[in-house]
Amino acid sequence: MTASPFSGIDHVGIVVRDVDASLPYYLDTLGMTFIGEGRNVTANVRLIYLDAGNMTVQLVCPYGPGPAATFLEEHGEGLNHVCFRVESIPETLALLAPGQDAPISVGGFDKRTCFLPNRPNGLIMELVEMSEAEAARD
Amino acid sequence: MTASPFSGIDHVGIVVRDVDASLPYYLDTLGMTFIGEGRNVTANVRLIYLDAGNMTVQLVCPYGPGPAATFLEEHGEGLNHVCFRVESIPETLALLAPGQDAPISVGGFDKRTCFLPNRPNGLIMELVEMSEAEAARD
């Protein structure tokens, strides 16, 4: 990419209703490997990170009200968002959604994260803050 | 990944209504670079491939009836599917959807491709046939 606000895609997120029931399919059938898990207590979601070889898949399981619970109600389970790595969430928000408000919360691996308030082409885009050095180590 | 039927994720697909109208956002705002384009004449879709740094994004624009047109009608634009690279579509289908029928068509870059007939956790999964040597060159 040239002149991109991103240093790459961090993960794609799949909303699931019952992560314990879903996980064996990803591990045993698709052969992904477990990386780690976490929670975003602002969004009320449990998060499981899986290594799909050349990228990370995140299973998102809502346990309370929030955007993932709303998605589950409206669309059912399925592919939900793409998360891009950025150096600075405020700077990226100023570029991609100028003047719009977007709450920053803490997600998996204690990283600062934010969903873009606009959805160009219906695309739900998350940003996760990660220095270039961190991104390069991954 | 261990014992995985896949050699990695080839791309994520985003269904758009008007690819010419959408493309500038991906190129100019998000800073992705154009890789190539194609059509799947069985699925009646125009396909644009974009380099998002560490992975490929595919814009899928239906021009006739097919699964993408149905998705657009039912859900509107948005993130649609994950495509996995496999050595053999028939062997992978036998593993992931035994006994189920799934039409194989020719997609972008003249590769054989197929959508899994089942959708675990609502996930729309595509397979694209690519030898390990081809995948490694990419």
Interface residues (C-beta under 8 A of the other chain):
Chain A: M1 T2 A3 S4 P5 F6 S7 G8 I9 V12 I14 V15 V16 R17 S22 Y25 T29 L30 G31 M32 T33 D51 A52 G53 N54 M55 V57 H75 G76 E77 G78 L79 N80 H81 V82 F84 L95 L96 R119 P120 N121 G122 L123 I124
Chain B: M1 T2 A3 S4 P5 F6 S7 G8 I9 V12 I14 V15 V16 R17 S22 Y25 T29 L30 G31 M32 T33 D51 A52 G53 N54 M55 V57 H75 G76 E77 G78 L79 N80 H81 V82 F84 L95 L96 R119 P120 N121 G122 L123 I124
